[in-house]
Amino acid sequence: MANSYLNRTTGSPTNSYKCTFSAWFKKSKTGGNNQQLISEYTDSNNRTYIGFNSSNQFQFGSYQSSSWVNDFYFSRLFTDVSAFYNFVIAIDTTLSTASDRVKIYINGVLETSVAGSPTYFSQNSSVALNSASKSLQIGAINGSDNFDGYMSHVAFVDGQALAPTVFGETDSTSGIWKFKSPSGVTWGTNGFHLKFENSGNLGLDSTGNSNTFTVNGNGRQALDTPSNVHCTFNPLIITSAGGVAVRTPGFQDGNTTALFDDSGNNEFALTTIAPSKGKWYAEFKWANATGNAASTVGIVKSDFVLQTDVNDQGIVYKGDGNKVVNNSSSSYGASWTTGDIIGIALDCDSNTVNFYKNSVAQGSISIDADTNWYIFCSSYALSSTTRSVNANFGNGYFGTTAISSAGSNGNGSLFEYDVPSGYYALNTKNINTYG
């Protein structure tokens, strides 16, 4: 979450020259501001941070006693908002070669795209992240530059520079780097492993060290993990209307809330996943709709996303109760407004889509076969009014509010209403099994 972070004060390290930091994370926001993964902050002249700058470049800086003792960034950009990255940062300042003292592995591969004129730790220098009595923060530095996205299995090892294979492995079938639970690790005094398994104590350390963190802000547990990546809205997709580019709306809550604020112009929020097979369900709750055609929920072919007005080329259920099918409008179902929950059941096998208002089906609509379909919401703001919609792709929340009671047939996902038989949440585990 964009205002959340965890903090604790470090103890005397097992070895201040060697340590390893590993984190699995999925970004929700790109650019705009710095986003930190881990940091320590004493004052403006003594601070260390590992994260991303406003240009989406990875940075590792350590400024001690008013001098940069370690400072470099990568030329590579990190803008993917649909998948988890795994960063493993192994530090050993005892090594003779300066560039070997910090090794950074991204999804198991050593990163070498260092830009500019890097500064590396001097030999046998202490690492501030693993020094005594430091204010350590996960997801921020000094309470700001918050990471905006999802984190999972954040780990720190005091006293060893470990290989990435301790924290992940290559899937033998797909070749994709996947999570592996670290085992047999000697964590050291300041070591910790945050699994985020306990929703009531997200900062709980699982190493046995009791290096538990304090939680700040409104961060919450999510079902979106490296082992099962959930669909969200995708802020990187820019559609067009009448040949004119239309920017995406603002996004919040891990890209599950879309804010439509461009007065008089349509804005579109499309999903990160566009299936072509299987049966899929999602729910959308409008925070301020008006029961007219200004707000819509629908699906659109992936071929049309960058070419034309999504509302004209998709299958759309409008707030006034009408539908649009390939630019042809007709009556359909009940009108809907603020607080109503619009469900969508997309059947890419039998080639139909059905919309629901508060669990009541509005009628099946035929769709084209053999194509990828994005689910989307759209709206335009009237005057200075910002409209917003909260999506539930199976995580069990509308914005920051948990669903009131889970329906049935969720298959591990949490929806407000009963999921139609044979339909599933859009996530990687379900796509692998049912898609």
C-alpha positions as CSV (number, residue, x, y, z in Angstrom):
1,M,0.0,0.0,0.0
2,A,1.2,3.5,-0.8
3,N,1.2,4.8,2.8
4,S,2.4,1.6,4.5
5,Y,5.7,0.4,5.9
6,L,7.2,-1.8,8.6
7,N,9.9,-0.9,11.0
8,R,12.1,-2.2,13.7
9,T,15.5,-1.3,15.4
10,T,18.4,-3.6,14.6
11,G,20.6,-5.3,17.2
12,S,24.3,-6.0,17.2
13,P,25.1,-7.9,14.0
14,T,26.6,-11.4,13.7
15,N,28.8,-10.1,10.9
16,S,28.5,-6.5,9.7
17,Y,30.5,-7.2,6.4
18,K,28.2,-9.9,5.0
19,C,24.4,-10.0,4.5
20,T,21.7,-11.0,2.1
21,F,18.3,-9.3,1.4
22,S,15.6,-11.1,-0.6
23,A,12.2,-9.9,-1.5
24,W,9.3,-10.9,-3.9
25,F,7.3,-7.9,-5.0
26,K,4.8,-6.8,-7.6
27,K,4.8,-3.1,-8.4
28,S,1.5,-1.2,-8.7
29,K,2.8,2.2,-9.7
30,T,5.5,3.2,-12.1
31,G,7.3,6.5,-12.0
32,G,6.2,9.6,-10.2
33,N,8.3,9.1,-7.0
34,N,10.9,7.0,-5.4
35,Q,9.8,3.7,-4.0
36,Q,12.0,1.9,-1.4
37,L,12.1,-1.8,-0.6
38,I,14.3,-1.6,2.5
39,S,16.2,1.2,4.2
40,E,17.9,2.5,7.3
41,Y,17.8,6.1,8.3
42,T,19.7,7.9,11.1
43,D,19.6,11.4,9.7
44,S,20.0,13.2,6.3
45,N,23.8,12.5,6.4
46,N,23.5,8.8,7.3
47,R,21.0,6.8,5.3
48,T,20.8,3.7,3.2
49,Y,18.1,2.7,0.7
50,I,17.4,-0.1,-1.8
51,G,14.6,0.5,-4.2
52,F,13.5,2.4,-7.3
53,N,13.8,6.0,-8.5
54,S,11.1,8.0,-10.2
55,S,12.5,6.8,-13.6
56,N,11.8,3.1,-12.6
57,Q,15.5,2.3,-12.3
58,F,16.8,0.2,-9.4
59,Q,19.1,2.1,-7.0
60,F,21.2,1.1,-4.0
61,G,22.6,4.0,-2.2
62,S,24.4,4.3,1.2
63,Y,25.3,7.8,2.4
64,Q,27.3,7.8,5.6
65,S,29.0,10.6,7.4
66,S,28.0,12.9,4.5
67,S,29.7,10.8,1.8
68,W,28.5,8.1,-0.6
69,V,30.1,4.8,0.4
70,N,27.9,2.8,-2.0
71,D,25.9,4.3,-4.9
72,F,24.8,2.8,-8.2
73,Y,21.7,2.3,-10.4
74,F,20.7,0.1,-13.3
75,S,20.0,1.3,-16.8
76,R,17.3,-1.3,-17.1
77,L,13.7,-0.1,-16.3
78,F,11.3,-2.0,-14.0
79,T,7.7,-1.2,-15.1
80,D,5.9,-4.6,-15.1
81,V,2.8,-4.3,-12.9
82,S,1.4,-7.8,-13.7
83,A,4.0,-10.1,-12.2
84,F,6.2,-10.6,-9.2
85,Y,10.0,-9.8,-9.3
86,N,12.4,-11.6,-7.0
87,F,15.5,-9.5,-6.0
88,V,18.3,-11.2,-4.1
89,I,21.0,-8.8,-3.0
90,A,24.1,-10.5,-1.7
91,I,26.7,-8.2,0.1
92,D,30.2,-9.2,1.0
93,T,32.6,-6.3,1.6
94,T,35.6,-8.6,2.3
95,L,36.0,-9.4,-1.4
96,S,39.0,-7.9,-3.2
97,T,37.1,-6.9,-6.4
98,A,34.9,-3.9,-5.7
99,S,32.1,-4.8,-8.1
100,D,31.8,-8.2,-6.5
101,R,31.0,-6.8,-3.1
102,V,27.3,-6.3,-4.1
103,K,25.7,-8.9,-6.3
104,I,22.1,-8.4,-7.3
105,Y,20.1,-11.2,-8.8
106,I,16.8,-10.5,-10.5
107,N,14.6,-13.6,-10.9
108,G,17.7,-15.7,-10.4
109,V,20.0,-13.9,-12.9
110,L,22.9,-11.7,-12.0
111,E,22.2,-8.2,-13.1
112,T,25.0,-6.4,-14.9
113,S,23.4,-3.3,-16.4
114,V,25.0,-0.8,-14.0
115,A,24.9,2.7,-15.4
116,G,27.0,5.8,-14.8
117,S,30.0,5.8,-12.5
118,P,29.1,3.5,-9.7
119,T,30.6,3.7,-6.1
120,Y,31.0,0.4,-4.3
121,F,31.7,-0.3,-0.6
122,S,35.4,-0.2,0.3
123,Q,36.9,-3.5,1.3
124,N,36.0,-4.7,4.8
125,S,33.6,-1.8,5.4
126,S,30.5,-2.2,7.6
127,V,27.1,-2.3,6.0
128,A,24.7,0.2,7.6
129,L,21.7,-2.0,6.9
130,N,23.3,-4.6,9.2
131,S,24.7,-2.3,12.0
132,A,23.5,-2.0,15.5
133,S,20.7,0.4,16.6
134,K,19.6,1.3,13.1
135,S,16.0,2.2,12.2
136,L,15.2,-0.4,9.6
137,Q,12.2,0.0,7.4
138,I,10.5,-2.2,4.8
139,G,8.6,-0.4,2.1
140,A,9.8,3.2,2.9
141,I,12.6,5.3,4.2
142,N,12.0,7.5,7.2
143,G,8.3,7.0,6.7
144,S,8.3,8.3,3.1
145,D,9.1,7.1,-0.5
146,N,6.7,4.3,0.2
147,F,6.6,1.2,-2.0
148,D,3.3,1.0,-3.9
149,G,2.4,-2.6,-4.6
150,Y,2.6,-6.1,-3.2
151,M,5.3,-7.8,-1.1
152,S,5.9,-11.4,-0.2
153,H,8.5,-13.4,1.6
154,V,10.8,-10.5,2.6
155,A,14.0,-12.0,4.1
156,F,17.3,-10.8,5.5
157,V,20.3,-12.9,6.5
158,D,22.9,-11.5,8.8
159,G,26.4,-12.9,8.2
160,Q,26.2,-14.6,4.8
161,A,26.1,-13.6,1.2
162,L,23.8,-16.2,-0.3
163,A,22.9,-17.4,-3.8
164,P,19.5,-16.7,-5.3
165,T,18.7,-20.4,-5.3
166,V,18.1,-20.2,-1.5
167,F,15.0,-18.2,-2.2
168,G,13.8,-19.3,-5.6
169,E,14.2,-21.9,-8.4
170,T,13.6,-22.3,-12.1
171,D,10.4,-24.2,-12.9
172,S,11.4,-27.3,-14.9
173,T,8.3,-27.0,-17.2
174,S,7.9,-23.3,-17.8
175,G,11.4,-22.1,-17.2
176,I,10.0,-19.3,-15.0
177,W,11.7,-18.3,-11.8
178,K,9.4,-19.3,-8.9
179,F,9.3,-19.0,-5.1
180,K,11.1,-21.6,-3.0
181,S,10.8,-21.5,0.8
182,P,14.3,-20.9,2.3
183,S,15.5,-23.8,4.4
184,G,18.6,-24.7,6.4
185,V,19.5,-21.0,6.6
186,T,21.6,-19.7,9.5
187,W,19.8,-16.3,9.9
188,G,22.2,-14.5,12.2
189,T,21.3,-12.1,14.9
190,N,19.5,-9.5,12.7
191,G,18.1,-12.0,10.3
192,F,14.3,-12.1,9.7
193,H,11.8,-13.7,7.3
194,L,8.4,-12.0,6.9
195,K,6.0,-14.4,5.3
196,F,2.9,-12.1,5.9
197,E,0.9,-15.2,6.7
198,N,-0.7,-13.7,9.9
199,S,-3.2,-11.1,8.9
200,G,-3.3,-9.8,12.5
201,N,0.5,-9.5,12.7
202,L,1.9,-8.8,9.2
203,G,5.3,-8.0,10.7
204,L,5.8,-11.4,12.3
205,D,9.3,-12.8,12.0
206,S,9.3,-16.6,11.1
207,T,13.0,-17.3,11.7
208,G,12.8,-17.9,15.5
209,N,14.8,-14.7,16.1
210,S,11.7,-12.7,17.1
211,N,12.8,-9.8,14.9
212,T,9.2,-8.8,14.4
213,F,8.4,-5.5,12.7
214,T,5.8,-2.9,13.6
215,V,3.2,-2.3,10.9
216,N,2.4,1.3,9.9
217,G,-0.3,2.6,7.6
218,N,-3.3,0.7,6.1
219,G,-1.4,-2.2,4.5
220,R,-3.3,-5.5,4.5
221,Q,-2.8,-9.1,3.6
222,A,-3.5,-10.1,0.0
223,L,-4.1,-13.4,-1.7
224,D,-1.9,-12.1,-4.5
225,T,1.5,-13.9,-4.1
226,P,4.4,-15.1,-6.2
227,S,2.8,-18.6,-6.3
228,N,-0.6,-17.3,-7.4
229,V,-0.6,-13.9,-9.2
230,H,-4.0,-12.3,-9.3
231,C,-5.4,-10.1,-12.0
232,T,-5.6,-6.3,-11.3
233,F,-6.2,-3.2,-13.4
234,N,-3.3,-2.3,-15.6
235,P,-2.2,1.3,-15.6
236,L,0.2,0.8,-18.5
237,I,-2.6,0.2,-21.1
238,I,-3.6,3.5,-22.9
239,T,-6.6,3.2,-25.1
240,S,-7.9,5.6,-27.7
241,A,-11.3,7.1,-28.5
242,G,-12.0,8.4,-32.0
243,G,-8.4,8.1,-32.9
244,V,-7.3,10.3,-30.0
245,A,-5.3,8.8,-27.2
246,V,-7.1,8.6,-23.8
247,R,-5.0,8.3,-20.7
248,T,-5.8,5.7,-18.1
249,P,-7.4,6.9,-14.9
250,G,-5.6,7.1,-11.6
251,F,-5.2,3.8,-9.6
252,Q,-5.1,3.0,-5.9
253,D,-5.2,0.0,-3.6
254,G,-2.8,-2.2,-5.5
255,N,-4.4,-1.3,-8.8
256,T,-7.8,-2.6,-7.7
257,T,-9.4,0.9,-7.5
258,A,-9.7,3.1,-10.6
259,L,-10.3,6.9,-10.4
260,F,-12.0,8.5,-13.4
261,D,-11.4,12.3,-13.3
262,D,-11.0,13.5,-16.8
263,S,-14.1,15.8,-17.2
264,G,-16.1,15.1,-20.3
265,N,-13.8,12.4,-21.7
266,N,-14.0,8.6,-21.4
267,E,-11.3,6.9,-19.4
268,F,-10.8,3.1,-19.4
269,A,-9.3,0.7,-16.8
270,L,-8.5,-2.7,-18.3
271,T,-7.2,-5.8,-16.6
272,T,-3.7,-7.3,-16.6
273,I,-5.0,-10.7,-17.8
274,A,-7.0,-11.2,-21.1
275,P,-8.0,-14.9,-21.3
276,S,-9.0,-16.8,-24.4
277,K,-10.1,-20.0,-22.7
278,G,-11.9,-20.9,-19.5
279,K,-14.7,-19.4,-17.4
280,W,-13.9,-16.3,-15.3
281,Y,-15.7,-14.2,-12.7
282,A,-15.0,-10.8,-11.1
283,E,-16.9,-8.1,-9.2
284,F,-17.0,-4.3,-9.4
285,K,-18.5,-1.9,-6.9
286,W,-18.9,1.7,-8.0
287,A,-18.3,4.3,-5.2
288,N,-20.2,7.0,-7.0
289,A,-22.1,6.1,-10.2
290,T,-25.3,7.9,-11.3
291,G,-27.4,5.2,-12.8
292,N,-26.8,6.4,-16.3
293,A,-24.6,5.6,-19.3
294,A,-21.6,7.5,-17.9
295,S,-20.2,4.4,-16.1
296,T,-19.8,0.9,-17.7
297,V,-18.5,-2.6,-17.1
298,G,-17.6,-4.7,-20.1
299,I,-15.2,-6.8,-22.1
300,V,-13.2,-6.0,-25.2
301,K,-11.0,-7.9,-27.7
302,S,-7.3,-7.4,-27.2
303,D,-7.1,-6.5,-30.9
304,F,-9.2,-3.3,-30.3
305,V,-7.6,-2.0,-27.1
306,L,-5.1,0.3,-28.8
307,Q,-7.1,1.1,-31.9
308,T,-10.5,2.5,-31.1
309,D,-13.1,3.5,-28.5
310,V,-13.4,0.5,-26.2
311,N,-17.0,1.2,-25.4
312,D,-17.9,1.1,-29.1
313,Q,-16.1,-2.2,-29.9
314,G,-16.7,-4.2,-26.7
315,I,-19.6,-5.8,-24.9
316,V,-20.8,-3.3,-22.4
317,Y,-23.3,-3.1,-19.5
318,K,-24.1,0.5,-18.8
319,G,-25.4,2.1,-15.6
320,D,-28.7,3.0,-17.3
321,G,-29.4,-0.8,-17.9
322,N,-28.6,-0.7,-21.6
323,K,-26.0,-2.8,-23.4
324,V,-23.7,-2.1,-26.3
325,V,-22.6,-4.9,-28.5
326,N,-20.1,-4.0,-31.2
327,N,-21.3,-0.4,-31.3
328,S,-25.0,-1.3,-31.3
329,S,-27.0,-0.2,-28.3
330,S,-30.1,-1.9,-27.0
331,S,-32.0,-2.5,-23.7
332,Y,-30.6,-5.2,-21.5
333,G,-31.2,-5.3,-17.8
334,A,-31.6,-3.3,-14.6
335,S,-30.0,0.0,-14.1
336,W,-27.3,0.3,-11.4
337,T,-25.8,3.0,-9.3
338,T,-23.6,3.8,-6.3
339,G,-23.0,0.8,-4.0
340,D,-24.3,-1.8,-6.4
341,I,-22.0,-4.7,-7.1
342,I,-21.7,-5.7,-10.8
343,G,-20.5,-9.2,-11.4
344,I,-19.2,-10.5,-14.7
345,A,-19.1,-14.1,-15.8
346,L,-17.0,-14.5,-18.9
347,D,-17.2,-17.9,-20.6
348,C,-14.5,-18.2,-23.3
349,D,-15.4,-21.8,-23.9
350,S,-19.1,-21.5,-24.8
351,N,-18.4,-17.9,-25.9
352,T,-20.9,-16.0,-23.8
353,V,-20.8,-13.2,-21.1
354,N,-23.3,-12.6,-18.4
355,F,-23.5,-9.5,-16.2
356,Y,-24.9,-9.5,-12.7
357,K,-26.4,-6.8,-10.5
358,N,-26.1,-7.7,-6.8
359,S,-26.0,-11.5,-7.8
360,V,-29.0,-11.3,-10.1
361,A,-28.1,-12.4,-13.7
362,Q,-29.1,-9.9,-16.4
363,G,-28.9,-12.3,-19.4
364,S,-26.4,-14.1,-21.5
365,I,-24.8,-12.3,-24.5
366,S,-23.0,-14.1,-27.3
367,I,-19.3,-13.2,-27.9
368,D,-16.8,-14.0,-30.7
369,A,-14.8,-17.2,-30.4
370,D,-11.0,-17.6,-30.5
371,T,-10.0,-14.2,-29.1
372,N,-8.5,-12.8,-25.9
373,W,-10.9,-10.7,-23.9
374,Y,-10.0,-7.9,-21.5
375,I,-12.4,-7.1,-18.7
376,F,-12.7,-3.3,-18.3
377,C,-14.5,-0.5,-16.6
378,S,-15.0,3.0,-18.0
379,S,-16.5,6.3,-17.1
380,Y,-16.2,10.0,-17.6
381,A,-16.3,12.6,-14.9
382,L,-18.9,15.4,-15.0
383,S,-17.7,18.8,-14.0
384,S,-15.2,18.3,-11.2
385,T,-16.6,15.0,-9.9
386,T,-14.3,12.1,-9.8
387,R,-15.9,8.7,-10.2
388,S,-14.3,5.6,-8.9
389,V,-14.8,1.8,-9.0
390,N,-13.4,-0.9,-6.7
391,A,-12.6,-4.2,-8.3
392,N,-12.6,-7.5,-6.5
393,F,-10.7,-10.1,-8.6
394,G,-10.9,-12.6,-5.8
395,N,-8.8,-10.9,-3.0
396,G,-11.9,-10.3,-1.0
397,Y,-11.8,-6.5,-0.8
398,F,-13.5,-3.5,-2.5
399,G,-10.8,-0.9,-2.1
400,T,-9.7,-1.1,1.5
401,T,-13.0,-2.6,2.8
402,A,-13.3,-6.3,3.1
403,I,-16.4,-8.0,1.6
404,S,-19.3,-8.3,4.1
405,S,-19.6,-12.1,3.7
406,A,-18.0,-14.5,1.3
407,G,-20.2,-16.3,-1.2
408,S,-19.7,-19.9,-2.2
409,N,-17.8,-21.6,-5.0
410,G,-14.8,-19.3,-4.6
411,N,-12.2,-22.1,-5.0
412,G,-9.9,-20.2,-2.5
413,S,-10.9,-16.8,-3.8
414,L,-13.2,-14.4,-1.9
415,F,-16.2,-12.8,-3.6
416,E,-19.2,-11.0,-2.2
417,Y,-21.7,-13.2,-4.0
418,D,-21.8,-16.9,-5.0
419,V,-19.6,-17.6,-8.0
420,P,-21.5,-19.2,-10.9
421,S,-20.8,-22.9,-11.1
422,G,-17.7,-23.7,-13.1
423,Y,-16.3,-20.1,-13.0
424,Y,-13.1,-19.0,-11.4
425,A,-11.1,-16.0,-10.3
426,L,-8.5,-14.7,-12.8
427,N,-5.2,-15.7,-11.3
428,T,-2.3,-17.7,-12.6
429,K,-3.1,-20.9,-10.6
430,N,-6.6,-21.0,-12.0
431,I,-5.5,-20.2,-15.5
432,N,-2.9,-23.0,-15.3
433,T,-5.6,-25.5,-14.2
434,Y,-8.8,-24.3,-16.0
435,G,-7.7,-22.0,-18.7
